[in-house]
Amino acid sequence: MTATSSVYGKNHSGASRAVIESMAIIAALLAALIGIYWIENVWIQMLLVMAWTSSLVIALLYLKEHATSKVLLLSMMYLLIASTFLNQALLSISTGFFTLFVYRLLLIGSTVVFLAHAGKIGGFYVQWKSMQVKGTLFFLLFWLAYAGTSLLWSWSVVEGVKYLLLLGIGLLFIFLAVFTFTRVRQMIAFHSIWLLMSTALIVIGLVNHFARMQLPTSTLFGGPEYKQAYPTAVFTNQNDFATLLAISFFFYLAAGRNYRNRLLRFFCFVLAALAIWLIYLTESRASLLGVAAGSAFYLFLMIPEKRKKAVLWTGFIAAAGGLLVLFGKLLEKWQSFWSFTAGYVVNENPDSNSVRVHLLQSSWRYLTESFGMGVGSGNLAVYLENRPILNTDSIFEVHNWLAEITGNFGFLIGAGYLAMYLALFSSLMKMYSLHAGRKTRLLVETCLTAQIAFLISSISPSSVSNLYFHWVFLGFVICTVSVLHQSKQSGES
């Protein structure tokens, strides 16, 4: 037993060193490429590109001799996760229809390495056979197929193809992640990368606020002085950043609860507090509400099992009492939402809340007119702009992720996405009830609470489809469910 453990430990340590070495080489090549991109002199760029190409060939030959295809795939995927948090800050090459930046470069590279690895090991049939998230993956494939089919009735095929591309890129990451990350230790590394990159963005957010400086990626760059203090980090606006922070808050909180090192725990709690403060500065009410709901659920998780039923009943009775007290006002609001009279008033100047209600009401009308099939991939914004029903103050994104999915793809996909989300949540709840070790608790607590936070905070950004960290987070949740099921069968801690 001891000898076996020792050998396993040595193999694991050697594999970790190989992954770190491969990541360092790939990251250095990528950094050099970004540096060349920022050089303005064309002749110097050409010379450096030739030198970079030679370095690439040498690096590939070295990796071929010193790294297995599995190690190379893990290295690429870890870097891909990290690049999600860079958005388009370091590299952005537009071709008109398609923009190439670091995340997409690494996604292409990861896909190539993944296919090469699959060919080397003879495919993933054995892994697929034992996988517990096949239903989730089948739904995602069905969603992609339905999105492609919906181009047949889309008003704008061009916008439909653009949206289909975003969807395909997001789902591609999930499939790569599920087949790449198969061990608990790999998911811990995934979690650690999220923490490190979120910390970098928090630092940038603090610089935004105190130095009143915005990056060129932000719509506030060069804008009015009074808006320069909003934290946006590398994102287009503060709402996108707030949604990331709402998720990251629970990564920090779970780490602070489950890490053994006291200093790391302290820093995690400090960063969690900074995340909340930055969300407050963004003025994203939905993200604050998401953090509050996730935190309330976290408190519920920590209550002893024998008292949870009493707490649930107390909460249910309190909620029922509140509904009874507010029943009249809620019924009035409900009736006014569904019985609205369509009419676009040009001179109307609706407030923010009215605009969001108008967006939902218009989306519902388009959905019913399409017989519940949706207006087609990426076409909800097209309808809101070109066939307005109510005044949305020149805002054409629905600002609600579930409404966006349902409006574009219909009731079937909207309900399917929600069912998939709840099924993942239910699986994680069952795992949590098994009283597993620290590593498992770290992953499960992060997923459960961050899922609640995201579901609520996702009504803050204009659209979530182009926020790649959302797809990475969804991949993290699906991988956690898959890996923990497999580790339970194999006995991995």
RALINSUL-V613161 format. One record per run of one state. SS is the DSSP state (hx for helix, st for strand, lp for the rest). FROM is the first residue (numbers start at 1). LEN is the number of residues. Records with the same first field share a line. If there is no record, write none. Layout:
SS=FROM-LEN + FROM-LEN
This chain:
lp=1-1 + 39-3 + 67-2 + 85-8 + 95-4 + 101-1 + 122-3 + 131-3 + 154-3 + 181-3 + 212-13 + 228-10 + 259-3 + 283-2 + 303-2 + 326-1 + 339-13 + 370-10 + 387-14 + 433-5 + 458-10 + 491-3
hx=2-37 + 42-25 + 69-16 + 102-20 + 125-6 + 134-20 + 157-24 + 184-28 + 225-3 + 238-21 + 262-21 + 285-18 + 305-21 + 327-12 + 352-18 + 380-7 + 401-32 + 438-20 + 468-23
st=93-2 + 99-2
